[in-house]
Amino acid sequence: MIRMVIASVIMFSGVGLIGVGMFGLLRFRDLRLRILIASKVDTVGFLTMMCGCMVWLGVSPHMWKLGLIILFTVMTNPLVTHTIAHTAHIGSPEEKERPSDDG
């Protein structure tokens, strides 16, 4: 019973982190800041919720599967965010308007 209460608090704190992060997304206007905030909020909120799920399940085979999901998320989320930011950087109008150094 106590484990479930602790797990619920951890999971709701993850949802709260995502909610606060989405407010930060609306606050900032720069695309790069929005990408950074979305990446951090998504990763931290998801990890917190998954840790809450692991506490809820206790020691079981499902807990180890959630651990693998967490590992996969930690490895792939920065790569996806970098790809999105790099694509936005290449296609940004500021890059096209800069003078060339070639002369």
C-alpha positions in Angstrom: 0.0 0.0 0.0 2.7 2.4 0.9 4.7 1.5 -2.2 1.7 2.4 -4.3 1.3 5.8 -2.7 5.0 6.5 -3.2 4.7 5.4 -6.8 1.7 7.6 -7.4 3.5 10.6 -5.9 6.5 10.0 -8.2 4.2 9.5 -11.3 2.2 12.7 -10.5 5.4 14.6 -10.0 6.4 13.5 -13.5 3.1 14.7 -14.9 3.6 18.0 -13.0 7.1 18.4 -14.5 5.7 18.0 -18.0 2.9 20.5 -17.2 5.4 23.1 -16.0 7.6 22.5 -19.0 4.8 23.0 -21.4 4.1 26.4 -19.7 7.8 27.2 -20.4 7.3 26.2 -24.0 4.6 28.7 -24.4 6.7 31.4 -22.6 9.7 31.3 -24.9 9.6 32.6 -28.5 12.9 31.4 -29.9 12.8 28.0 -31.7 16.0 26.8 -30.3 14.9 27.4 -26.7 11.6 25.7 -27.4 13.4 22.6 -28.8 15.7 22.5 -25.7 12.9 22.9 -23.2 10.7 20.3 -25.0 13.6 17.8 -25.0 14.5 18.2 -21.4 10.9 18.2 -20.2 10.0 15.2 -22.2 13.0 13.2 -21.0 12.8 14.2 -17.3 9.0 13.8 -17.1 9.0 10.5 -18.9 11.9 9.1 -16.7 10.1 10.3 -13.6 6.9 8.6 -14.6 8.7 5.4 -15.6 10.5 5.3 -12.2 7.1 5.7 -10.5 5.9 2.7 -12.6 8.9 0.7 -11.5 8.3 1.5 -7.9 4.6 0.5 -8.4 5.5 -2.9 -9.9 8.2 -3.8 -7.4 10.8 -6.4 -8.3 9.4 -8.3 -11.2 10.3 -9.0 -14.8 8.1 -6.1 -15.9 10.3 -3.7 -13.9 13.4 -4.8 -15.9 11.4 -4.2 -19.2 10.7 -0.7 -18.0 14.4 -0.3 -17.3 15.1 -1.2 -20.9 12.5 1.3 -22.1 14.2 4.0 -19.9 17.6 3.1 -21.3 16.3 3.2 -24.9 14.7 6.6 -24.2 17.8 8.0 -22.7 19.8 6.9 -25.7 17.4 8.0 -28.5 15.8 11.2 -27.2 19.0 13.4 -27.4 19.7 12.0 -30.9 16.2 12.9 -32.2 16.3 16.3 -30.6 19.7 17.0 -32.2 18.4 16.0 -35.6 15.4 18.3 -35.2 17.5 21.2 -34.1 20.1 20.6 -36.8 17.3 20.5 -39.5 15.9 23.8 -38.1 19.3 25.4 -38.1 20.0 24.4 -41.7 16.6 25.7 -42.9 16.6 28.9 -40.8 16.3 32.2 -42.7 19.2 33.7 -40.6 21.6 31.2 -42.1 20.6 32.0 -45.6 20.9 35.8 -45.1 24.5 35.7 -43.7 27.2 36.9 -46.1 29.6 34.3 -47.3 33.3 34.3 -46.2 34.4 33.3 -49.7 34.6 36.8 -50.9 
